[in-house]
Amino acid sequence: MSQTAPRIAPLEPPYAPDIAEQFDRIMRGAPPLVLFRVMAGNARAWEKFRAGSLLDRGPLSLREREIVIDRTCARTGCEYEWGVHIAAFAAAAKLTDEQVRATVRGAVTEACWSEAEQALIAVVDALHDRATLSDAEFAALSAHYDEAQIFEIILLCGFYHTVSYLANGLALPLEAKAARFPKA
């Protein structure tokens, strides 16, 4: 994406006190992402986004969560959000360079993933491709994850499709410190 400015202008500082507080809570003191600044300019959209968000820890490990998010963003071609997550969480999630690359360019069966992680990636791919899971895909997922985790996995896929649609549709410029998709 060669565009340098989003299609809808982001908020600029100084922010209203309530918005500044929300940014601080989400970003933990770091400057807010362009995505958040654009969304916060529309009160209804920002409230719905935050209310439906899955920005809390939830029942998955950070690693499991990031695999789902990264693969979802990669499948939607959302370099913006993928790059933000890789830069912010890949090291903490103990994702190797090979695994980071595989979230974008790898098959479900890549040897760098455990059987449980392959089940996660298969679910992301199935939901992206068909918006459903086969009985076999659900059984493979159920062999490793409980019901609360399965709900979280499906919700994360849906939420990050929404995030990807927003970032791609609004042509958000890539964050300066974010990772870039690996070359082919």
Backbone as numpy.savetxt, mean C-alpha at the origin, in Angstrom:
# Nx Ny Nz CAx CAy CAz Cx Cy Cz
5.82 8.29 -14.77 4.97 9.45 -14.77 5.87 10.69 -14.77
5.71 11.53 -15.75 6.60 12.67 -15.87 6.03 13.94 -15.25
4.80 13.89 -14.85 4.16 15.06 -14.27 4.83 15.44 -12.95
4.97 16.73 -12.71 5.63 17.19 -11.48 4.64 17.73 -10.45
3.41 17.95 -10.85 2.39 18.44 -9.92 1.14 17.58 -10.05
0.47 17.32 -8.93 -0.75 16.53 -9.03 -1.86 17.30 -9.74
-2.84 16.58 -10.22 -3.95 17.19 -10.94 -4.83 18.05 -10.04
-4.82 17.76 -8.75 -5.53 18.59 -7.76 -4.47 19.09 -6.79
-4.46 20.39 -6.57 -3.41 21.01 -5.76 -3.46 20.53 -4.31
-2.30 20.20 -3.74 -2.24 19.79 -2.33 -2.33 21.02 -1.41
-2.75 20.77 -0.18 -2.70 21.83 0.82 -1.25 22.23 1.03
-1.06 23.49 1.34 0.28 23.99 1.65 0.26 24.51 3.09
1.39 24.43 3.79 1.44 24.96 5.15 1.30 26.48 5.12
0.84 27.08 6.18 0.47 26.42 7.44 -0.89 25.73 7.32
-1.00 24.57 7.96 -2.23 23.79 7.92 -3.13 24.22 9.07
-4.43 24.03 8.87 -5.38 24.24 9.97 -4.95 23.34 11.13
-5.16 23.78 12.37 -4.70 22.99 13.52 -5.17 21.54 13.52
-6.44 21.28 13.17 -6.93 19.90 13.18 -6.25 19.06 12.09
-6.02 19.67 10.94 -5.33 18.95 9.85 -3.87 18.70 10.24
-3.22 19.69 10.81 -1.83 19.52 11.24 -1.71 18.39 12.26
-2.67 18.33 13.18 -2.68 17.26 14.19 -2.86 15.89 13.54
-3.76 15.81 12.57 -3.99 14.54 11.87 -2.74 14.12 11.09
-2.11 15.06 10.41 -0.87 14.76 9.69 0.20 14.26 10.65
0.36 14.94 11.78 1.37 14.54 12.76 1.11 13.13 13.29
-0.16 12.81 13.52 -0.49 11.48 14.04 -0.16 10.40 13.01
-0.50 10.66 11.76 -0.25 9.67 10.70 1.24 9.59 10.36
1.88 10.74 10.27 3.27 10.81 9.80 4.29 10.77 10.93
3.80 10.79 12.16 4.68 10.75 13.33 5.75 11.84 13.28
5.31 13.05 12.90 6.19 14.21 12.91 6.90 14.50 11.60
6.92 13.53 10.66 7.55 13.77 9.35 6.61 14.63 8.50
7.14 15.30 7.50 6.26 16.09 6.63 5.22 15.21 5.96
4.00 15.70 5.79 2.94 14.88 5.19 3.20 14.58 3.73
2.82 13.39 3.31 2.93 12.98 1.92 2.02 13.83 1.04
2.37 13.96 -0.23 1.52 14.67 -1.18 0.12 14.06 -1.19
0.03 12.73 -1.15 -1.28 12.07 -1.14 -2.15 12.62 -0.02
-1.61 12.70 1.19 -2.40 13.19 2.32 -2.75 14.67 2.16
-1.83 15.46 1.64 -2.08 16.89 1.45 -3.15 17.14 0.39
-3.17 16.32 -0.65 -4.22 16.44 -1.67 -5.56 16.00 -1.09
-5.57 14.85 -0.43 -6.82 14.33 0.14 -7.42 15.28 1.17
-6.58 15.85 2.02 -7.06 16.73 3.10 -7.69 18.01 2.57
-7.46 18.33 1.31 -8.09 19.51 0.71 -9.58 19.32 0.47
-10.04 18.08 0.50 -11.46 17.78 0.35 -11.91 17.12 1.65
-12.60 17.87 2.49 -12.93 17.41 3.85 -13.65 16.06 3.85
-14.64 15.88 2.98 -15.39 14.63 2.96 -14.49 13.47 2.55
-13.73 13.64 1.47 -12.85 12.58 1.00 -11.80 12.24 2.06
-11.23 13.25 2.71 -10.20 13.04 3.73 -10.78 12.27 4.91
-11.98 12.63 5.35 -12.61 11.95 6.47 -12.91 10.49 6.13
-13.46 10.26 4.93 -13.76 8.88 4.50 -12.47 8.07 4.38
-11.43 8.68 3.84 -10.15 8.01 3.69 -9.60 7.60 5.05
-9.60 8.52 6.00 -9.07 8.21 7.33 -9.96 7.22 8.07
-11.27 7.34 7.92 -12.20 6.44 8.62 -12.09 5.02 8.09
-11.87 4.88 6.80 -11.79 3.55 6.19 -10.38 3.01 6.13
-9.47 3.77 6.66 -8.07 3.43 6.51 -7.68 2.24 7.35
-6.60 1.66 6.92 -6.04 0.52 7.64 -4.61 0.87 8.01
-4.45 2.08 8.57 -3.12 2.57 8.91 -2.64 2.07 10.27
-3.50 1.36 10.99 -3.10 0.81 12.29 -2.39 -0.53 12.09
-1.94 -1.11 13.15 -1.16 -2.36 13.04 -1.99 -3.54 12.58
-3.14 -3.75 13.15 -3.98 -4.87 12.74 -3.39 -6.22 13.13
-4.04 -7.32 12.70 -3.65 -8.67 13.13 -2.50 -9.31 12.34
-1.96 -8.62 11.35 -0.85 -9.16 10.57 0.47 -8.62 11.08
1.53 -9.35 10.85 2.86 -8.83 11.15 3.17 -7.70 10.16
4.12 -6.87 10.50 4.54 -5.80 9.58 4.97 -6.41 8.24
5.70 -7.48 8.29 6.18 -8.12 7.06 5.01 -8.58 6.19
4.06 -9.29 6.78 2.90 -9.78 6.03 2.12 -8.62 5.43
1.90 -7.61 6.25 1.17 -6.42 5.83 1.87 -5.76 4.63
3.17 -5.61 4.73 3.91 -4.94 3.66 3.94 -5.76 2.38
4.01 -7.06 2.49 3.96 -7.90 1.29 2.64 -7.68 0.57
1.55 -7.67 1.31 0.22 -7.44 0.71 0.15 -6.04 0.09
0.57 -5.03 0.82 0.49 -3.65 0.33 1.40 -3.47 -0.89
2.64 -3.93 -0.77 3.59 -3.72 -1.86 3.15 -4.43 -3.14
2.68 -5.66 -3.01 2.23 -6.40 -4.19 0.99 -5.74 -4.79
0.07 -5.30 -3.94 -1.14 -4.63 -4.43 -0.77 -3.37 -5.21
0.09 -2.56 -4.65 0.50 -1.32 -5.32 1.26 -1.62 -6.61
2.10 -2.63 -6.59 2.82 -3.01 -7.81 1.87 -3.47 -8.89
0.89 -4.29 -8.52 -0.06 -4.81 -9.52 -0.91 -3.71 -10.14
-1.15 -2.63 -9.39 -1.94 -1.51 -9.93 -1.04 -0.49 -10.64
0.26 -0.77 -10.68 1.18 0.15 -11.33 1.37 1.45 -10.57
1.17 1.39 -9.26 1.25 2.60 -8.44 2.65 2.72 -7.83
3.55 3.26 -8.60 4.92 3.46 -8.13 4.96 4.43 -6.95
4.04 5.40 -6.93 4.00 6.37 -5.84 3.88 5.66 -4.48
2.80 4.90 -4.30 2.55 4.29 -2.99 3.51 3.13 -2.72
3.82 2.35 -3.73 4.80 1.28 -3.57 6.12 1.87 -3.07
6.56 2.92 -3.71 7.83 3.55 -3.34 7.84 4.11 -1.95
6.74 4.70 -1.53 6.62 5.23 -0.16 6.75 4.08 0.84
6.06 2.98 0.57 6.09 1.85 1.50 7.45 1.16 1.53
8.07 1.00 0.39 9.40 0.37 0.36 10.37 1.23 1.16
10.37 2.53 0.91 11.30 3.43 1.62 11.04 3.44 3.12
9.77 3.41 3.51 9.43 3.55 4.93 9.48 2.23 5.71
9.15 1.11 5.05 8.92 -0.12 5.81 9.70 -1.36 5.38
10.30 -1.37 4.21 10.93 -2.60 3.72 12.01 -3.10 4.67
12.84 -2.22 5.17 13.92 -2.65 6.07 13.34 -3.20 7.36
12.39 -2.48 7.95 11.78 -2.94 9.21 11.04 -4.26 9.02
10.47 -4.48 7.82 9.76 -5.72 7.51 10.72 -6.83 7.09
12.01 -6.52 7.09 13.06 -7.48 6.72 12.85 -8.07 5.32
12.45 -7.20 4.39 12.34 -7.60 3.00 13.72 -7.43 2.34
14.21 -8.49 1.72 15.49 -8.42 1.04 15.33 -7.67 -0.29
16.44 -7.30 -0.89 16.39 -6.65 -2.21 15.69 -7.55 -3.22
15.96 -8.86 -3.14 15.31 -9.82 -4.04 13.80 -9.82 -3.83
13.36 -9.77 -2.57 11.92 -9.78 -2.28 11.27 -8.46 -2.70
11.94 -7.35 -2.48 11.41 -6.05 -2.93 11.19 -6.10 -4.44
12.19 -6.57 -5.16 12.07 -6.69 -6.61 10.93 -7.64 -6.98
10.79 -8.74 -6.25 9.76 -9.74 -6.55 8.35 -9.21 -6.31
8.18 -8.22 -5.45 6.83 -7.65 -5.27 6.35 -7.01 -6.57
7.29 -6.57 -7.40 6.95 -5.92 -8.67 7.09 -6.87 -9.84
8.18 -7.59 -9.89 8.56 -8.34 -11.09 8.50 -9.86 -10.91
8.17 -10.35 -9.73 8.24 -11.77 -9.47 6.92 -12.51 -9.60
7.05 -13.82 -9.76 5.88 -14.71 -9.80 5.51 -15.12 -8.38
4.32 -15.62 -8.22 3.84 -16.10 -6.92 4.80 -17.13 -6.34
5.37 -17.94 -7.19 6.17 -19.08 -6.75 7.65 -18.77 -6.56
8.04 -17.51 -6.55 9.45 -17.15 -6.36 9.99 -17.85 -5.12
11.20 -18.38 -5.22 11.82 -19.11 -4.12 12.15 -18.22 -2.92
12.15 -16.92 -3.11 12.47 -16.01 -2.00 11.34 -15.90 -0.98
10.17 -16.44 -1.31 9.01 -16.36 -0.41 8.77 -17.69 0.28
8.32 -17.63 1.52 7.88 -18.83 2.22 6.55 -19.29 1.63
6.12 -20.47 2.01 4.82 -20.98 1.53 3.68 -20.04 1.95
3.72 -19.55 3.19 2.68 -18.63 3.67 2.70 -17.32 2.89
3.89 -16.83 2.58 4.00 -15.58 1.82 3.55 -15.77 0.38
3.81 -16.95 -0.18 3.30 -17.25 -1.52 1.78 -17.24 -1.53
1.17 -17.73 -0.44 -0.29 -17.70 -0.34 -0.80 -16.26 -0.31
-0.10 -15.38 0.40 -0.47 -13.95 0.42 -0.43 -13.36 -0.98
0.67 -13.59 -1.66 0.86 -13.03 -2.99 -0.17 -13.59 -3.97
-0.48 -14.87 -3.85 -1.50 -15.48 -4.72 -2.86 -14.82 -4.50
-3.17 -14.49 -3.25 -4.45 -13.83 -2.96 -4.48 -12.42 -3.54
-3.39 -11.68 -3.36 -3.33 -10.34 -3.95 -3.54 -10.42 -5.46
-2.83 -11.33 -6.10 -2.94 -11.47 -7.56 -4.34 -11.88 -7.98
-4.93 -12.82 -7.27 -6.28 -13.28 -7.61 -7.30 -12.16 -7.46
-7.21 -11.44 -6.35 -8.16 -10.34 -6.14 -7.97 -9.26 -7.20
-6.74 -9.00 -7.55 -6.47 -8.00 -8.58 -7.00 -8.46 -9.95
-6.74 -9.71 -10.29 -7.10 -10.22 -11.61 -8.58 -10.55 -11.76
-9.19 -11.12 -10.68 -10.55 -11.65 -10.80 -11.53 -11.12 -9.76
-11.05 -10.36 -8.78 -11.89 -9.83 -7.71 -12.56 -10.93 -6.89
-11.94 -12.11 -6.86 -12.44 -13.21 -6.04 -11.32 -14.21 -5.81
-11.59 -15.16 -4.94 -10.64 -16.22 -4.64 -11.27 -17.56 -4.98
-10.49 -18.44 -5.55 -10.96 -19.80 -5.79 -10.97 -20.52 -4.44
-11.63 -21.66 -4.40 -11.62 -22.46 -3.17 -10.19 -22.87 -2.81
-9.38 -23.20 -3.81 -8.00 -23.61 -3.55 -7.17 -22.44 -2.99
-7.36 -21.25 -3.53 -6.63 -20.08 -3.02 -7.04 -19.76 -1.59
-8.34 -19.86 -1.31 -8.81 -19.60 0.05 -8.28 -20.66 1.01
-8.27 -21.91 0.58 -7.75 -22.99 1.43 -6.27 -22.79 1.72
-5.50 -22.39 0.71 -4.06 -22.14 0.91 -3.85 -20.99 1.89
-4.65 -19.97 1.78 -4.55 -18.83 2.70 -4.96 -19.27 4.11
-6.03 -20.02 4.21 -6.54 -20.49 5.51 -5.58 -21.43 6.23
-4.70 -22.06 5.48 -3.72 -22.95 6.09 -2.70 -22.17 6.92
-2.58 -20.88 6.68 -1.56 -20.07 7.35 -2.12 -18.90 8.16
-3.35 -18.50 7.89 -3.90 -17.29 8.50 -5.29 -17.55 9.07
-5.58 -16.93 10.21 -6.90 -17.09 10.83 -7.90 -16.12 10.20
-9.14 -16.18 10.64 -10.20 -15.37 10.03 -9.93 -13.88 10.13
-9.47 -13.41 11.28 -9.19 -11.96 11.44 -8.10 -11.53 10.46
-7.09 -12.37 10.29 -6.01 -12.04 9.35 -6.51 -12.08 7.90
-7.38 -13.02 7.59 -7.92 -13.10 6.23 -8.74 -11.86 5.91
-9.57 -11.43 6.85 -10.30 -10.17 6.64 -9.33 -9.03 6.39
-8.30 -8.94 7.20 -7.31 -7.86 7.07 -6.62 -7.91 5.70
-6.25 -9.07 5.25 -5.59 -9.23 3.95 -6.49 -8.71 2.83
-7.75 -9.14 2.83 -8.68 -8.71 1.79 -8.95 -7.21 1.89
-9.13 -6.71 3.11 -9.35 -5.27 3.29 -8.14 -4.45 2.84
-6.94 -4.91 3.16 -5.74 -4.19 2.71 -5.67 -4.14 1.19
-5.99 -5.25 0.53 -6.00 -5.25 -0.93 -6.96 -4.19 -1.47
-8.16 -4.18 -0.93 -9.16 -3.20 -1.38 -8.76 -1.77 -1.07
-8.26 -1.53 0.15 -7.87 -0.18 0.55 -6.73 0.33 -0.32
-5.74 -0.52 -0.55 -4.60 -0.05 -1.33 -4.87 -0.01 -2.84
-5.92 -0.68 -3.30 -6.40 -0.41 -4.65 -6.93 1.01 -4.69
-7.71 1.38 -3.68 -8.24 2.75 -3.61 -7.10 3.77 -3.56
-6.11 3.53 -2.70 -4.97 4.44 -2.61 -4.27 4.54 -3.96
-4.09 3.40 -4.61 -3.43 3.39 -5.93 -4.24 4.14 -6.97
-5.55 3.96 -6.95 -6.40 4.69 -7.90 -6.27 6.19 -7.66
-6.25 6.59 -6.40 -6.09 8.02 -6.09 -4.75 8.54 -6.57
-3.68 7.86 -6.21 -2.34 8.32 -6.59 -2.16 8.34 -8.10
-2.61 7.29 -8.77 -2.48 7.22 -10.23 -3.42 8.20 -10.92
-4.67 8.23 -10.49 -5.67 9.08 -11.14 -5.40 10.57 -10.95
-4.83 10.93 -9.82 -4.49 12.34 -9.55 -3.09 12.69 -10.02
-2.39 11.72 -10.60 -1.03 11.91 -11.14 -0.10 12.51 -10.10
-0.09 11.90 -8.91 0.77 12.41 -7.86 2.24 12.24 -8.27
3.04 13.29 -8.10 4.47 13.15 -8.40 5.11 12.25 -7.35
6.11 11.48 -7.76 6.77 10.58 -6.83 7.43 11.37 -5.71
7.34 10.83 -4.50 7.98 11.46 -3.35 9.50 11.37 -3.53
10.20 12.42 -3.17 11.65 12.49 -3.37 12.41 11.33 -2.70
11.99 10.95 -1.52 12.72 9.91 -0.77 12.15 8.50 -0.97
11.16 8.38 -1.84 10.55 7.07 -2.07 11.39 6.24 -3.04
11.21 4.92 -2.93 11.88 4.00 -3.85 11.24 4.09 -5.23
11.92 3.57 -6.20 11.42 3.51 -7.58 11.28 2.05 -7.97
10.32 1.77 -8.86 10.16 0.40 -9.34 11.49 -0.11 -9.89
11.80 -1.38 -9.64 13.02 -1.95 -10.22 12.89 -2.05 -11.75
14.01 -1.92 -12.40 14.04 -2.06 -13.86 13.83 -3.52 -14.22
13.32 -3.74 -15.41 13.03 -5.11 -15.87 14.25 -6.00 -15.85
